[in-house]
Amino acid sequence: MVPKALKSIALACPGQGIWPQGCLYHLRKHESLFRDSLDCLDETIGSSFSKFLLDQSSTQNESWNLSTANAQPAILSSTYILLDIFKKLHGIDLASSSSTTHLLGHSLGEYTAITLAKVISLEDGLNLVRRRGLLMEEFAKSTADRKWEMHVLVFRPAAFDLVLRKVTEAGLLACVNNETQLSISGELKRILLLLSDLNTPKKTILKQAVLPVEIPFHNSVLTEVEEELLKVRPVSGSPIKPVVCNIDGVSASEDLLEKTIRATSRPVQWKKSMDHLCSLHTDTVINIGPGSAVDSINSRFKIKNLPMKNEEDMKSLAKLLSGAD
């Protein structure tokens, strides 16, 4: 029998924000199970790209890791591969399982979600996020005279409405993660003015972190990147499961690729997405893929969270799912 707490599952895929080199190192003994996906990755990028995912040497390639054009296909492919390994080791196709009702992904993770939902192929997904990363880097170079930053803001739940209103009015809202956390992106001078406003006369922001990026993710200035992606979008199909979209926090089965691309210059509505799942009585979210940011964000919602990062996570999940299809 499937445990009651795992009868309605959503699969959540991570966005950018990890050091991608070596993110599959801990699974290298199973390389034969996912060599075809690594070959697809190398052929799509046109280089021996996959070697970085399996390499955890003491010498880290900082320039490679900090490139968003590298991080995006690295994270999509490693998340895809984790789910594929789980299927091959434990005989459970989690994306197709009757227990799984929805997929979703945070920012970049939505491209992974629509790939897992078979809206687009792995090759098309990798091509698209590689192009997305390159366009973002080109934007940053072309606007090098402007200082772009991205910050995560943490505050008390009681301050949520105030912070959301002021961040939105400033045109800096990038992600609404949960009731205690937003991220903002834009020009540094505007960010500093906003932070001063939020902390005057009393301190509203309890903690903030500056992310190591030079691109204003999910800011309206990226509309040009969005339009270029729409020009090269591949043919897409219908999903095997509905996807909860970043752009509005609602599940959908139509126009998913366009909605994913349109979110490039618009805020990630993650809180609305998770609240939507809760309203549908989803009992469990499985956070697939490298990094722990999505796990931390999701811990603020009244829904069971399970990780799938490594072989031990897979064993525990397979045990819980025993009896499922």
N, C-alpha and C positions, 0 to 999 in steps of 0.2 A: 504494500500500500504506500502511496505517496503521502508523506507527512502533510497535515493540514496546512502548515505554514508555508508550503512550497507548491500549492496548487495553482497559484496565479503569480507568474514570474515576469519581471521585466529585466532585460539585459541592458546594462549601461556601459558605454564606451568612453574612455578618457580623451581629453583634449591635449593640447600641447602644454608643456610645462615640466617635462622631465629631461634628464640627461640621457639621450637615446642610445648612446654607444653602450653595447653590452646588455641591452634589455632582453635578449634571448639567451644570454650566456648560461644561465642556470638550467636551461632546457636543451643544451647542446647535445646531450647523449641521445636525444630523440630526433636528431637532425634528419635522419632518413625519412621520418614521418612527414616532415614539412619542407623537404628539399625542393619540391615542385613549386611551392609558394616563394621560396627564396630565389629560384631561377626566374620566376615571373617578375619578381622585384628587380633583379639585375637586368633583365631584358628590357623592362619598362624604363628604368633610369638610364640604361646604357653604360653601366660600369659595374665593378664588383662591389656594389653597394652593401650587399647582405653581410659581407665580412665584418662590418662595423657592429652589426647587431649581435654577432657571436663573440666579439672580442671584448674582453674586460682586462686588458693589459694595464700595467701601472702607468703607462704613458697615454693619457687621454688627449684626443685631438680636439682642442678647444674650438677651433674655427669650424670644424665639421659639426660639432655638437650644438653650437650656437646658431647655425644656419637653419632658419625655419623651413627652407626648401628641402633640407635633409630630415629634420625632425618630423614633418608631417607624414611623408611616406613611411618612415621608420615606425611611427606609432600606429598608423593604420595597419601596416603589415603584421606587426608583432601582436596586435590585438586579434586580428583575423586568425593568425597562426595558433594562438592560445586556445581559441575555441575549436580549431581543427584538431589540435593534439588531444583535447578532451574527448572529442568524438571518436578518435582512433584508439585511444587508450581504454576508454570506458564504454564505448558503444552507444553513447547518448548524443544525438544530434540536437543540441540545446536550442538552436535557433528555430528548428522545425517542430520541437516538442509541443505536444498539446498543453503542457503546463506553462509554456511561454506565451504570454498574451501580447507583449509589446517590446519594442526596442527603442533605445534613445541614445544620444551621445552628446557630450558637452563640447560645443564649438566644433573643432576638428573632428571630434568623436562622432558627430552626426554623419559624416562621410563614411566612417566605419560602419555605423548602424545601417545605412542604406545599402552598403555593400553586403553585410551579413544578411540583410533582408532580401537580397538578390534583385534589388532595383537596378543595380549596375554590377558589372563583373569586377573581380579583383583587379584586373589589368586597367580597366577604365577608372576605378577608384584611385589607384596609384597614380595614373596619369593626371587625373584631375587635381589631387592634392599636391603633387609635385609642381604643377603649373600654378596652383594657388600660392604656394610658397615662393616661387620665383617672382611672381607678380608683386607679392608683398615686399620682397626684398628690393625689387626695382622701384617701387613706390618710396621706400625708405631712402634709397640713394638719390632719387630725384627731388626729395624734400629735405636733404641733409642740412639745409640752413635752418630748419625748424627742429626743436628738441622734443621728441615724442617719448612718452613714458606710459607705463601701465602699472596701476597700484591695486592691491587688495585692501579693502577697508573692513574692519571688524568693529562691531558696536553692539549695544544691548538691544534685545528684541523690541523694547519700548520705543527705540529711536528709529525703527525701520521706516515708517512712513515719512518722517522728516528727512532722513538721509536720502531715501529714494527720490523724494520731490526735489531736493536741492541738486542732487547729482543729475537728474533728468533735465532740470531747468538750465544747468550749465552745459548741457550737450556732451557730457562725458561718460554716460552710463554704458558699460561694456557687458556686464553679466550681473544678473540678479540670482545669486546662488542659493541663499536661504534667508531666514529671518534675522540673521546676525552678520551676513557677509555680502558685500557687493564688490565688483571690480570696476575700475574706471580706466579710461584711456583717452589720450589726446595730448595737446601741447602742454609742456611742463608748466609754463607760466599760468595757464588756465587751471591746471590741477592744483597749483600752490594757492591760487586765489580761492578755489573751492574749499580746500582744507582749512584755510584761515577762517572762512565763513562758517564752516561746520564746527569749528572749535572756539568760536567767539559768541557769547561771552563765557560759555562753559564748554569743557571738552566733551565732544560727542563721540569722536572716534577713539576707541580704546586701544586699537593697534592697527598698524598699516605695514604693508610690505611692498617694496618696489620690485617688480618682476624683471628678470634679466632679458628684456626684449627692447627692440628699437622700432617696433611697429605698433600703431594704435589699433589693435584688434577690436573689431565690432564697433568701430567709430564710423560716422557717416562719410569721412574723408576717403574711405575705401570703396566708395560706390564705383569708381572706375575699375577697380580690381574685379568687382562683382560683374560688371558689364562684360569684361573680357572673358570671364569664366563662362558666362551664358553663351558666348559665341562659339565656344569649343566644347560645350557639354555633349556627352555621348548620348546615344539612344538609350532610353531607360524603360524598365518594365514595371509591372505591378509587384508590390512587396508580398512576401509570404506571411508577414505579420505587420500590423500597423506600426508606424513610427511616430513617437511623440516629438514634435518639431520645436527647435530652438526659437523659431521666429515668433510663435504665439503660445507655446506650451500646451498644444492640443494634439491629440493623435490623429493621423491622417493616413490614407492609402492612395491618394492621388496627388499628382504634381510634386512628388517628394523631392526630386532632384532640384527642381527650380526653387522650392522653399529652402532647401539646404544652401544653395548658392546665394539666395536673397538674404540670408542671415549674415553674410560676410560683413555688411556695413550696418547691421542692426544688433541690438543687445540680445544676449542669450537669456531666454526666459526660463531658467532652470527651476526656480521656485514654483512657477506656474506648472511646469512639466511634472514635477514631483507631487504637487498638490492634486494635479489631474489624475495621476496614478492612484493616489490615496482615495480620491472620489470614486474611482472604478473598483475599489476594494482589492487592489494589487497587494499581495501580502509580503512579497520578497523582491528585492532588487539585487541582482548579481552584478557586481562591479568588475568587469573584465578588463584586462590589459595592464600595462605597466604604470607605475606611479600610484600614489595614494590620495591625490587631491579630490577625486570624485567620492571616494570612500568617506573622507572627512566631511565634505559638503553634505552628503546624504545622511550622515549620522544625526543631523538635526531634524530629520523627518520621522514621523511615527510609522515607520515601515522597516521590516527586517532587512538588514544589509549583509551580504555575504561577498567575500573577495574571491576572485579567480586570478591569481598572479603567478602561481607556481604549482609544482606537482602535488604538494601537500594539500593545497586548496582544492585541487581537482579530486583527490582521493576523498576528502571530506564531503565535497559536494556530491560526488557519485554515490556515496553511502546514503546521504540524505535523499537522493533521488531514486534509490533502488525501488523498482516497481513501476517507475515511469517509463514512457516509451522513448 
